[in-house]
Amino acid sequence: MTVAGVTAGPANIPAVWIRNTSRYSDARVRELIEFATASVDMSGVCVNVKNGALGGGAYNGVPEISNAPRKASYLVTLRLGRGNEHWPLGPVNYHFRAPHETGPRNRFPFFVCRDWREWLVKLAAHEARHIAQFRSGGSTSEIECELFAVAMLERYREAREAPLQLALPGV
């Protein structure tokens, strides 16, 4: 297990603690989480990344039974799968329902995750949006979090697939 503090926040509290026990590299997991949460204040948040059924959760506070550091104010858990997932995942919505399985009242966006990296970006963004909601003291909205997550997934794809611009001397 690796514990990584990323940039110091107020009162020398790490901006985020990332505790990765998943099958994926610490560096790659950290990079994807930082991308997904860049627009959210993650100071004082402990993020546990592990294997297990696809899903996650954000806690408004830290449960009494937790491996989070004492200075952590919030806890996020991200589960990246058991290793037998069939990618791509989707199109599905927040409830893992395909378009033909939902009715006309479905307000959740549908998404496709091509691999575990895209799943992590989408999931981390969703849970980070909950942290922003907790900090604001307002209500929490799964739809708002899911819309934010799908937008971050699209931004990730654009950044990953952007062609490199080469600067050639004399051209």
Secondary structure per residue as TSV (DSSP state, phi and psi in degrees):
chain	resnum	aa	ss	phi	psi
A	1	M	-	360.0	137.3
A	2	T	E	-115.5	138.2
A	3	V	E	-114.8	125.4
A	4	A	E	-128.5	122.1
A	5	G	E	-91.4	133.6
A	6	V	E	-114.7	119.5
A	7	T	E	44.9	136.9
A	8	A	E	-76.1	137.4
A	9	G	-	-101.6	-158.3
A	10	P	G	-63.7	144.4
A	11	A	G	55.3	35.7
A	12	N	G	58.9	24.1
A	13	I	-	-85.2	126.4
A	14	P	E	-56.0	144.4
A	15	A	E	-57.4	-38.9
A	16	V	E	-158.5	139.4
A	17	W	E	-99.5	128.7
A	18	I	E	-116.0	118.7
A	19	R	E	-115.3	106.5
A	20	N	E	-106.5	115.9
A	21	T	-	-118.1	14.9
A	22	S	S	-77.0	175.3
A	23	R	S	-77.1	-5.6
A	24	Y	S	-97.2	157.0
A	25	S	-	-64.9	143.6
A	26	D	H	-58.4	-43.3
A	27	A	H	-63.2	-43.7
A	28	R	H	-68.2	-43.0
A	29	V	H	-60.3	-46.8
A	30	R	H	-61.1	-45.0
A	31	E	H	-58.8	-44.4
A	32	L	H	-68.8	-40.6
A	33	I	H	-65.2	-42.9
A	34	E	H	-61.5	-40.1
A	35	F	H	-62.4	-49.3
A	36	A	H	-66.7	-27.0
A	37	T	T	-111.2	10.3
A	38	A	T	-56.9	-31.3
A	39	S	T	-95.0	8.3
A	40	V	S	-118.2	139.3
A	41	D	-	-70.8	107.6
A	42	M	-	-105.1	14.7
A	43	S	T	-62.9	134.4
A	44	G	T	77.0	16.1
A	45	V	E	-105.3	130.6
A	46	C	E	-100.3	125.3
A	47	V	E	-111.7	116.3
A	48	N	E	-98.9	123.4
A	49	V	E	-114.5	125.4
A	50	K	E	-148.9	169.8
A	51	N	-	-77.1	162.9
A	52	G	E	138.1	171.2
A	53	A	E	-50.3	136.2
A	54	L	E	-51.7	125.7
A	55	G	E	161.5	178.9
A	56	G	E	-165.9	-178.8
A	57	G	E	-163.4	151.2
A	58	A	E	-123.9	137.6
A	59	Y	E	-114.0	131.5
A	60	N	S	-82.9	80.4
A	61	G	S	118.8	-172.3
A	62	V	-	-122.6	124.2
A	63	P	-	-57.0	150.8
A	64	E	S	-57.5	-40.7
A	65	I	S	-96.2	99.2
A	66	S	-	-157.4	153.1
A	67	N	-	-91.6	7.1
A	68	A	S	-66.9	146.7
A	69	P	-	-59.7	152.2
A	70	R	T	-57.5	-32.1
A	71	K	T	-78.1	-7.7
A	72	A	-	-69.7	139.2
A	73	S	-	-102.1	-22.8
A	74	Y	E	-139.1	157.1
A	75	L	E	-129.9	136.1
A	76	V	E	-125.3	135.1
A	77	T	E	-119.0	129.5
A	78	L	E	-124.2	122.3
A	79	R	E	-109.5	126.8
A	80	L	E	-102.9	10.9
A	81	G	E	108.0	168.1
A	82	R	-	-95.1	-6.7
A	83	G	S	102.3	-5.0
A	84	N	-	-112.1	19.5
A	85	E	-	-69.3	148.3
A	86	H	-	-106.7	100.3
A	87	W	S	-86.8	146.3
A	88	P	S	-75.9	155.5
A	89	L	E	-99.7	122.9
A	90	G	E	114.8	-179.6
A	91	P	E	-74.0	132.5
A	92	V	E	-140.6	166.8
A	93	N	-	-106.8	-171.7
A	94	Y	T	-51.8	-33.4
A	95	H	T	-90.7	11.1
A	96	F	S	60.4	36.1
A	97	R	-	-105.7	135.4
A	98	A	-	-77.2	160.7
A	99	P	G	-52.8	-39.7
A	100	H	G	-73.2	-9.5
A	101	E	G	-97.9	-1.6
A	102	T	S	-110.7	160.3
A	103	G	-	-99.5	-174.7
A	104	P	T	-69.3	-13.3
A	105	R	T	-90.0	-2.0
A	106	N	-	-62.2	125.3
A	107	R	-	-112.2	-2.8
A	108	F	S	-80.4	139.1
A	109	P	-	-71.1	151.2
A	110	F	-	-91.7	148.8
A	111	F	E	-144.3	162.8
A	112	V	E	-128.6	130.3
A	113	C	E	-109.8	122.3
A	114	R	-	-76.0	-26.2
A	115	D	S	-161.4	-178.1
A	116	W	H	-62.8	-30.5
A	117	R	H	-64.5	-47.1
A	118	E	H	-64.8	-38.6
A	119	W	H	-59.5	-44.7
A	120	L	H	-63.8	-43.0
A	121	V	H	-60.6	-49.4
A	122	K	H	-62.3	-47.2
A	123	L	H	-65.7	-45.0
A	124	A	H	-62.9	-39.9
A	125	A	H	-64.3	-42.8
A	126	H	H	-58.7	-51.1
A	127	E	H	-69.2	-33.8
A	128	A	H	-63.5	-36.9
A	129	R	H	-63.1	-35.3
A	130	H	H	-61.7	-40.6
A	131	I	H	-59.5	-43.8
A	132	A	H	-60.6	-40.2
A	133	Q	H	-64.4	-42.4
A	134	F	H	-61.2	-44.9
A	135	R	H	-63.0	-35.5
A	136	S	H	-76.1	-17.6
A	137	G	T	78.8	2.7
A	138	G	S	-84.8	-167.1
A	139	S	-	-78.3	160.1
A	140	T	-	-101.5	141.4
A	141	S	-	-133.7	116.6
A	142	E	H	-64.7	-36.5
A	143	I	H	-65.4	-45.1
A	144	E	H	-59.2	-43.6
A	145	C	H	-64.5	-39.5
A	146	E	H	-70.7	-38.9
A	147	L	H	-62.3	-42.7
A	148	F	H	-62.4	-44.2
A	149	A	H	-63.3	-43.7
A	150	V	H	-66.4	-36.6
A	151	A	H	-64.4	-40.7
A	152	M	H	-67.3	-36.7
A	153	L	H	-61.1	-43.8
A	154	E	H	-63.4	-42.0
A	155	R	H	-62.4	-39.9
A	156	Y	H	-61.9	-44.9
A	157	R	H	-61.4	-43.4
A	158	E	H	-61.7	-42.7
A	159	A	H	-67.3	-39.1
A	160	R	H	-73.1	-33.5
A	161	E	H	-98.6	0.2
A	162	A	-	-64.3	130.3
A	163	P	-	-67.6	145.3
A	164	L	-	-74.3	136.1
A	165	Q	-	-97.6	114.5
A	166	L	-	-89.3	136.8
A	167	A	-	-100.9	111.5
A	168	L	-	-99.4	132.0
A	169	P	T	-61.1	137.2
A	170	G	T	76.3	8.2
A	171	V	-	-109.8	360.0
